[in-house]
Amino acid sequence: MSIIKSSNNKNTETTAATTAPMVTPDEVLEQLRALRQRIPEFVQLPKTRETGVMRKRARLNVAFAREAFGAVGASDLVQEVIGNSAEELHQAEDEMARWTIVESELSAMLSGVAAGNLVRRERIARAALQAYNVSTQLVKQEEYAYLLPHVERMKRLPKFGRRPSKPDPELQPPAA
């Protein structure tokens, strides 16, 4: 019976999520920036030798770390030297594990946003290529000669490749 209830709750949550108004990119940016300010120890680390050492050290065997926590708990001197109690170390480990789940969820979110942008770029590319193909056919007819400058500019530009580092001013929409 609880399985059916759980299933219904998931359907309700899915329905609620799909009927909620979609957020805009600006709203997401605003929320992400506000959230970033509230995340403890949020940093951007440069690619340096020291960062590499941190990454290597952070891969310490979990069983080894737990034995070390045991040594801290068993000896006041060890605790005094490292400046943390065994309880503080266990709490730090628990917090790290919970932030690892957040990291995974954010990674999945980034993957989904990137996939959405890929779909958007492909949709725009498909429309642009169709416009080019239709226009190249239409300019062969005299009544569509006004499309010729567009077709000639499109022919001079590469269809595929890297995005330009600076946007072409001709292709920019007029400022509002």
CORHU-V479426 format. One record per backbone hydrogen bond with DSSP energy under -1.0 kcal/mol. NH is the residue of the N-H (numbers start at 1). CO is the residue of the C=O. Records with the same first field share a line. If there is no record, write none. Layout:
NH: CO  CO
This chain:
5: 1
6: 2
7: 3
8: 4
9: 5
10: 6
11: 7
12: 8
13: 9
14: 10
15: 11
16: 12
17: 13
18: 14
19: 15
20: 16
28: 24
29: 25
30: 26
31: 27
32: 28
33: 29
34: 30
35: 31
36: 32
37: 33
38: 35
39: 36
42: 39
48: 46
52: 48
53: 49
54: 50
55: 51
56: 52
57: 53
58: 54
59: 56
60: 57
65: 61
66: 62
67: 63
68: 64
69: 65
70: 66
71: 67
72: 68
73: 69
74: 70
75: 71
79: 75
80: 76
81: 77
82: 78
83: 79
89: 85
90: 86
91: 87
92: 88
93: 89
94: 90
95: 91
96: 92
97: 93
98: 94
99: 95
100: 96
101: 97
102: 98
103: 99
104: 100
105: 101
106: 102
107: 103
108: 104
109: 105
110: 106
111: 107
112: 108
113: 109
114: 110
115: 111
116: 112
117: 113
118: 114
119: 115
120: 116
121: 117
122: 118
123: 119
124: 120
125: 121
126: 122
127: 123
128: 124
129: 125
130: 126
131: 127
132: 128
133: 129
134: 130
135: 131
136: 132
137: 133
138: 134
139: 135
141: 138
144: 141
145: 142
147: 144
148: 145
151: 147
152: 148
153: 149
154: 150
155: 151
156: 152
157: 153
171: 168
